[in-house]
Amino acid sequence: MPAARASYDAPVEVLRVTGGHPLQGEVTLTGAKNSVLKLMAAALLAPGTTTITNVPEILDVEIMAELLRRLGCDVTHDLAASAVRITVPENPDHRADYDLVRRMRASICVLGPLVARVGAADVALPGGDNIGSRGLDMHVAGLRRMGADVSSEHGYLLAQVPDRLTGAHTWLDFPSVGATETILMAAVLARGETVIDNAAREPEIVDICTMLQAMGARIDGVGTSTLLIEGVDQLHPVEHATVPDRIVAGTWGVAAVMTGGDVAVRGANAEHLTIALEKLETAGAVVDLLADGFRVRMEGRPRAVDIVTLPYPGFPTDLQPQFIALNSIAEGAALVTENLFEARFRFVQELARLGADVRTDGHHALVRGRGSLSGAPVEATDIRAGAGLVLAGLVADGCTTVYGVSHIDRGYSGFVPSLRGLGAEISREEVSDR
């Protein structure tokens, strides 16, 4: 009993947010979480030292760095320079263990590079955010078309190829970012030509293609739904800057609108957020494009906006929780349709603890805006849900305590200091577990 009580009382980190402070000022983005992890994996494709810059200081980068170290790489993370240097050996290991993979679904992105480079990969089936099932069927089908023998045993995905992968024509049933990345990174060292039809078109995919091309890969159709890859015998290490994080940029824009603030987001590419910024304008904000980003200004209460998530260039699912938070305090009602992840609405149960009026039915959520929310303890269930709950806390009466801070740390670099710099009243504290 004493041991159990000690575990129950173990300290955990929380964010305490006191609402009522409009955000004012500017923030500067770092690189995209959804790109940098894949760029780190792509480094496996070439022996030698690859340097990735504009790297966000987030937990997932540290997890990926440790995974690469266990594969035999020497990895240094220079926080001051926002850079990661990865020295890849001639013969890296090929086993990605469960204790790391379970913490971050993006670990699966080592699958393609390892099969292409060393002819084998043993990758634990991944964990990550609780936002719904994200099967690996398309990853596996693509590798099998290229000649790999893929099976699943004891919680591991095992892939082998006797000689060298062979280019193939692959059609994706859905423009999956992960499957596109796996097949793309496998194809660059395959023998012959690979075609990926219905490929994902996200800016993060373009970023990976750009780095691979600099490494010597031959890729046509970058940014379109059809990628044509002509395999080469070898690639070489490079230095590459990570694309700006459009999801973090969008989060700051929503925060400005919700709090009635004025925030300039520097280092952003507004073209990657066209629909999201248009939605902020529909909500009543003034959005100004800047040479190095954009500025969002809001006066008064926002108007509710309907959202339908779709693969890029559609509205990003990773901004859906933040917009539900916006709609929860907006004038009117809005329908939010989630087409990518069936469990992404889980967080609305926590938002309801703050007084939000959200009703879900399948992949639809009806949000009726309320004049105010009320601070309460809430739990983040994934990265973007955590961000959405913090934004709601910024406008709630009293104090909101957000548990599950580790989720937010996986996707947002310097989140608390940036919010403080904009005038938010927020602190990071240790408390006894509930």
Secondary structure, 3 states (H helix, E strand, C coil): CHHHHHHHCCEEEEEEEECCCCCEEEEECCECHHHHHHHHHHHHHCCEEEEEECCCCCHHHHHHHHHHHHCCCEEEEECCCCEEEEEECCCCCCEECHHHHCCCHHHHHHHHHHHHHHCEEEEECCCCCCCCCCCCHHHHHHHHHCCCEEEEECCEEEEECCCCCECCEEECCCCCHHHHHHHHHHHCCCECEEEEECCCCCHHHHHHHHHHHHCCCEEECCCCCEEEEECCCCCCCCEEECCECHHHHHHHHHHHHHHCCEEEEECCCHHHHHHHHHHHHHCCCEEEEECCEEEEECCCCCECCCEEECCCCCECHHHHHHHHHHHHCCECEEEEECCCCCCHHHHHHHHHHCCCEEEEECCEEEEECCCCEECCEEECCCHHHHHHHHHHHHHEECEEEEECHHHHHCCCCCHHHHHHHCCCEEEEEEEECC
